[in-house]
Amino acid sequence: MKNMYCEHLGISEDVYNYGQNVIKELKERFDRIDEIAEYNQLKVLSAMQKNKVAEMHLYGTSGYGYNDEGRDTLERIYADIFKTEDALVRPQIICGTHALNVAISSNLRPGDELLSP
């Protein structure tokens, strides 16, 4: 492998060796990241199995959200992954500010005031 980098790609041996040392120093970090990624992937797969995700859940919809089994299943999957009672997963919510507005607006009635400490 070293030959390929040094001879064929023209990378100096010093640069190659430096890169290899950096990779060795970061190995533990990369291994930890891989462990976390694998754990999270297993959580997602488990939630998908629990909610019996099937091909029918991947079909398109009318856009109105009526009887949208795919969306409902996706929300149950998110709730299972994040260990919450329920989840609201919508591509129409485009940013954090929009999400806060939706949450506050759904809890305040006309004329209500939001007090902040």
Phi, psi and omega in degrees: 000320180300321179301318182300314181292314187282312185277312186278328182256355175074023178274133182292154182296324179297316180295317179299312181297320178299315179299319179295322178294320178297316179299318178297319180294330183266000185305315180298319179296314180297320178298319179295318177298318178297321178297315180296317180298318180294318178300313180294323178296320178294324176298317180294313180299319179297316179295322178293320178293317180301322182267008174052054179296132181227175181303323182300334180285348183261358180290156175290168181230177179286341182098348180273343178085006179284128178050043181270088183296327179297314179295316180297320179292318178301319180292324176293323178297312178301317180299319179293317182297315184266007176053053178243165179293321182206170179216150176240108183239110182222131175290345180285340176278112193260348179198172181297321179297319178296318179297317178297319179298316179298314182295314181292316181297328181283343181257340179260138177265161178306130181094345178290154176240141176263120180261142179239138181292000000 
